[in-house]
Amino acid sequence: MKFIRRFLIFLVLVLVGLGLLFMSFINSIRYQVTSDDLPQDVYETSGDLLDYAKTKMVDLILADEEDQYTIVEEILNLIILDSIQKNMNTSYDPLGDCEEDACLYIFKNSPFFVNYAYAYLNDVDQMVVVVSGGSDKYISVDTSIFLVFDIDIDIANLSINFTLDTYSFGERAMSMKMLDFTMNRLDKANIEDNMTFGELDLDEYTYMISLSDLDLPII
C-alpha cells in the first residue's frame, strides 16, 4: 500500500509539473493581433489587388532608395491579401461590415483558427510577416508567428528577394529545426501554389517577385 500511495503521489506531482510547464509555454507564446494592426490602406484598396501590386513594382524604378522599402512593404501586403481572397477564402474581409466567421477568419475549424496575415518593416528594414491565430476550444489562446526576412531589392533586374532570417511564436524565439520539422509534415507545394504572384520556396524559406513575371510592356 505504501508503494502504491507513493507512486500515486509521484504521478500527481509529475502531472502537475507537466501541466505547469505546458501553461508556462502557452503563456510564453501568447500574443494578440487585432484588426488595427492590419495595413489599413491595403484593405481599403478598390479594384484588383494584384494589378495594383504590379503597378507599385514598376514604381520601384523611379523611387528614391529611402522609399523603396516602404513600396516593397505595400507590394507584399497587396499580394498577401490577394492570395488569401483568391485562393484561401473569397469572403475574407476583416475590416468590412460582415460579422460572420467566413469574413473574419482566413481559416476556422474548431479548435483552431487563423485570422490575420500581413507584413511590416522593422527598424532595420527587414520584412516581418505576421500570421495570427490560435485555439478557441479546450484552451483559449491567441498567438502570432513572426517570420523575419532579409530583403534584397535588385533594381537592375527589378527583383525583390526575401530570405528568412529568424522567426518566433509571440516573443518566444524558435529554432529552425522546429520549422523544418513542421514544414516537412505539411503540403508545401499546396502552400506555395496559394501565392498569386512570385515564387515561394518553403525548402529554402525564400520568396522572390520580379518584373519579368509581369504582363506589362517594357520600354
N, C-alpha and C positions, 0 to 999 in steps of 0.2 A: 504493500500500500504506500509506504514511504517513497519508493521509487516512482510509482505512478504519479503521486502528488508532486514530486519534484519535477518529473518530466512535464506535467501539465503546466506547472508554474514557468518552467523554462520555455515551453511552447508559447505561452501567453506573452512572455517577455520578448520573444523573437518576433511574434506578430505585431506587438506594439512598436518594437523598434523599426520593423519594415514599414509599418504604417506612418511612423514619424518621418522616415527617410523619404517615403513617397510624397507626403504632404510638403516636405521641405523642397523637393524637386518641383512639385506643382507650383508652389509659391515663387520659386526662382524663375519660372518661365512665364508667369502671369504678365500680360501686357495688353492693354485695351486700346484699340484704334477706333476712332469714331468717324462719322461722315465728314466732320470738319477738317480732318486730316487729308482728305482727298484733294487732288488738283482741281479746284472748282472750275477754272476756265475750260479745261479739257471736257469736263462733264456737261458743260453748257454749250459746247460746240455744236452747231447745226450742220446738217449735210453729212456726207460720207467722211468718217474719221480718217480712214486710210488715205483718201485723196488729199486731205488737209495735211497729213503727216508727210506725204511725198512732197508737197509744196514747201513745207518747212525744211525738208532736206536740201532742196535747191537753195533756200535762203542761207544755208551754211556757207555757200561760196562767197557771198558778199558780206558776211558777218565779221565783225571785229573778233579777235581771239577771245576777249573777255566775255563776249556774248555767246560764243559757240556752245559752251556747256549748258547754258540756260535753254538754248534751242534744242539741244540733244535731249534734255530732260523732258521738254514738251513732246518731242517726237516719240520718245519711248512710252510716255503715258498715253498718247493717242493710239499707239499700236497695241498696248496692253488692253485698253478699253475696247478697241475694235475687235481684238481676238476674243475677248470674253463675250461680247454681244453677238458675234457671228458664229463662233464655234463652241461655246460652252453654255450660254444662257441668253437667249434672244430677248428675254423680258427684263434683264438686269438693268436697273435704273435707281440706284440707292438715293439719289438726290431729287427724284421726282415725287409726285403726289401719291403714287401707288404704295399701299401698305401691305401688300401680300408678300409672302416669303419669296416667291419667284422673282419679285422686283428687288428685294432687299439683300438676297444672298446669291453669290455666284454658284454655290452648291450647298444643299442642305439635305442630309439624310441622317436623321437622328440615330445615334447621339452626336454626330459630327457635322460641322458646318464650316464654310469659307465665305466670308462676307466682303472682304476688300482686297484689292491688289493694285498697287501703284508704285511710283518711283520718285525719289527726290535726291538732290545733290547734298552731300555732306560738306563740311568745312574745308576739305582738301580735294574737292572736285572729284570725288568718287561717286558712282551712282549706287544708291541704296534702293533695292527692290524689296517692298514690304508685302507680305502675304499674311492677312489676318484671318483667324478662325478660332475654333475651339470646340467645346463639348457643352451640350445643354441637357444632358441626362446622366443620371447616376452621380456625377460630379460636375458642377458647373465651373468652367474655366475658360477665360479668354486669353489667347496668346497670339504672338505675331512672329513670323520668321523674317529676319533681316539679312538679306543677301547683299554683300558689299562688293561692287565690281570696280576694277580699274578701267579707265576709259582711254582709248586711243582714237583720236579724231585725225584721220588722214585726208586732208583737203585735196592733195594731189590726185588721189583716186576716189575722193568723196566717199569714203567708207568710214563707218564707226564700229569699233571693235570693243566689246565688253568682255573682261576676263575676271572670273570670280576670285576674290582675294580672301575674304573671311565671311562667316555667317554666324548667326546666333538665334536662339529662341528667347524672345524678350531681351533681357540683359545678360543672359547666360550664354557665353561663348561655347560653341560646339566644335567637335573635331571633324576634319574632312573624311576620316574613316567612317564616321557615323553617316555622313551624307552619301558616301559611296555605298555603304550597306543598304541604305534606304532606296537609293536610285536603282540599284541592281534588282530590286524586287518590284519595281514599277514598270509600266509600259512606256518606256522613254520615247519610243518612236511616235506614239499617240500624242504625248505631251508636246513634242517638238512640232508635230503637224498642226497643232492648235494655233500656232502663231501665224497670223495672216500676212506677215511680211518679215523678211530677214531669215537668217539661218541660225537656229538654236541648236547647240551641240551639248547634250547632257552627259556625254562621256568626258569631254574636256571642260565642261562648265563655261562655255563661251557663247556669245551671241554677236552676230555681225549683220549690219544693214548697209546697203550700198546703193548708190545712184545707178549702177549698172543694172539693177533689178527693176528700175522704174520704166514705165511706158511713156517716157517724155522725150521730146525732140531735143537733142543736144546740139547747140550751135557753136 
